[in-house]
């Protein structure tokens, strides 16, 4: 149980849940999960999914920039409750304590790829290009990131720049946090190859955090941002559907790259 004890029921939240249910069901029941039964399949999956792990952090940080005091000179900004929610989520995602060390979930995932035998070349080139100040769309191209992952990140990047903060919060809540337990919990019940240990640690930590903490926190953030503004709730529903359709396209594109099922 989250120490915040946020309620997950609200008319606006219920409206979004109803709007996204058809596409959400396609994502959570996708055949891709049943194909992740070998180390080679998980490696092929990770080579493309890792970019969703990276752009998740960009989406989260965009919320932190808009909803908390991260500019100089500092001043109180927005709702103290929302500030707490965002900063607490960032703390875990950017500097979690895992097995006695601090690291971001992205860094854990990058480490997991090594154990899986996945090709990290495009990912490392992408991060290096960002370090040199190359704009995200160009960096994706220069690094030869797989097309499906490029399309997914490009869409996320457009949402980060084009959508108002409440819509981005809906993308975060329904397109990311709310999905994780239903997408990945079953994978943790399968037999484990020792070389997948870091990958399983990543999944386990996300299922735990998202189910017990981050999903209710993200929903409360939406309630605070939208209040009784019907227009905002409609925009949130549209944004959440867009994010889930993007995820479905990504899964559809990755599936044929996983090889024959075991």
N, C-alpha and C positions, 0 to 999 in steps of 0.2 A: 504493500500500500504506500503510495506517495505521501511524504510528510506534508505535502501541501493540501491534500484532501480536496482537490478541486472536483466539483460536480461535472460529469460529462453530459448532462442533459440540459438543453437549452433549445428553444424553438429554431434559432438560426442554425445551430449545429445539426439538429434533426433534419432541417431542410437540405443542408449540404449532403448529409449521409444518404438521403433519399435520391438526390440528384446524381450522385456518383456511384450508386450501388451497381448499376449494370456494368460499367467499365471496371470498377473495382473488383467485381466478381471474376471478370475475365483475367485480371492481373493475378489475383490470389489463387486461382485454380489453373493457372497456366501450366502446360505440360513441361515447361523448362525445368521445374524443380525435380521431376522424376527422372530427368536425364543427368542429373549431377550425382552419378553413382560411382564414378571413377576419378582418380586424381587428374587424368588428362582432360576429362570433361570439365572439372572444376577449374583447372588452369585456363582452359579456353574461355570459360565464363568470366573468370577474374580479369583476363586481359582486356575485356570490354566494360565489365561492371565497375572497375576501379574508377573510371571517369565520373560515374554517378556518385561515388564516394567523395571524389574531389569536389564536384560542383555542389554537393550538399553543403559543404563547408562555406562555399562562396554565397550560397543562398542564406545560410544562417548568419554569416557575417554582415550581409546586406541588411538584415533585420536588426542586428546589433548596432550598426551605424545609424540607422534611422530612429531607433527606439531607446537608445541609451546615450549617455554622455561620453562620447569617444573623440570629440573634437576639442581643439584648443582655441580660446580659453575654455576650460570646463565650466559647465553650468548644469543645474538639474534640468532634465528633459523628460517629458512624457510622464506616464504613469509609473510610480515606484513599483507597483506590482509587476507590470510588464518588464520593467528593467530587471527585476530580480529573476523573473522567469527566463529571460533571454540569457542573462549572464550565467545563470546556473547551468543552462543547457550548453553554453559555450565552454564552460569549465570542463565538463565531462567530455565533450567532443574534441576539444583542442588539446587537452592536457589531462587525460584520464589516468588513474592509477591502476595499472594492470600488472599483476605478478611482480609487485615490488618496484616498478619503474613508472615514470610519467611519460606519456607519449600520446599523440593524437590518434584517432581511429584511422585516419588516412595512413599515417606512418605504420600502424599495425598491419593494415591491409597490404601495404607495399612489402613489408617483411613477409607476410603470408604468401605473397606471390613467389618469392624466392623458394620457399619450402615446397610449393606446388610445382616448381619447374616452369612457371609461366614466363613468357617473354616480357621483360620490363623495359625494353629498349624504347618503344614509342612513349611510354609514360615518362621515363627519365628525360627524354628529349623535350617533351612537352613542358615539364617543370623547369628545365634549364632555359627554355625559350621565355617562359614567364619571368624567370629571374633576370633575364636580359631586357625586360620591359616590352616584350612582344605582346601585342593585343591577343586576347584569347582566341578568336576565330583564326587568326593567322598562325598562332602557335599550334593549333590543332592540325592545320594543313602542313606546316613545316615538319612536325613530328611524325607525320603519316599515321595519325590515330585512326583506328578502324572507322569506316563510314557510319555505322550505326551509332557508335559512341559519339562521333563528331556531331551527328544530327541531334542526339539527345542533349549534349552539352550546349550546343548552339541555341536550342530552344530554351533551355534553362537560363542561359545568359541573356537572351532577349527578355524573358520574364523578369529577371533581376532588374534590368534597365527600364522596362516599359510599364510594369505593373505598379499600382499604388501599394503602399506597405501592407494594408489589410489583405489584399489579394495575394501578395507574396507569403503572408502568414498562412493563408489557406493552402497554398501550394506546399508549404513546409509541413503543415499539420496533416493534411489528407493525402498529399502526394508523396510524403516521405515517412514521417514518424508513425502514423497510424497503420502504415502498410507492413512494416518490418516484422512484427510478430507473426502475422498470418502468412507472410511470404516464406520465412526462413526457419520457423520453429521446428517443422518436421525434419529438416535436414540434420538437426542435432541429435535425432533419435536413430540415425543410421550408423552402421559400423564405421569406425574411424581409422583411416590410414594415419600413422604417426606424422607423416609429412604434411598432413592437413591441419595440424594442431593449432597453428596461429590463425588459420582461416576460421576454424571452429570457435576459437576464442573470440574473434571479431564478431561472429554471428551471435554467440551466446551473450556477449556483453550488450549488443544492440537489442536483442530480444528482451533482455532484462530491463535495460534502461527505458526503452520505448514503451514497453507494456506497462511498467509500474510507475514511471516518472514523466518521461518526455511527452507522451501523447496527452495525458491529462493537462500538463502544463501548456502545451501548444493549443489545446482547445480553450483553456481559460484565457490565453492571450487573444484568441479570436473574439471571444465574448467581450473582452475589454475594449478591443479595437473597433468592433462593429456596433456594440450596444444595441439600440433599437433602430438603427439605420437600415431600412429595408433594401435600399440601393446597394449598400456595402455588402449585405449578405448575398444578394444576387450576383454581384461581381465575384465574391468569394467562391460561390458554387461554380461559376464559369471557369475560374482559374484552376480550381481543384480538378475539374473534369479535363481541362487541357493537360495538366500535369500527369494524370493517370493515363490518358491516351498516349502521351509521349512514352511513358513506361511500357505500355503494351506494345508499342512499335519497337522499342528496344528489345524486349523479350522475344518478339517474333523474329527479329533480325538475328539475334544471338543463337536461337535454337538450332538452325541448320549447321552451325559451326561446331557443335559439340560432339560430332561423331555418332556412330551407331550406339544405341542404348545397350547397356550391359546385359 
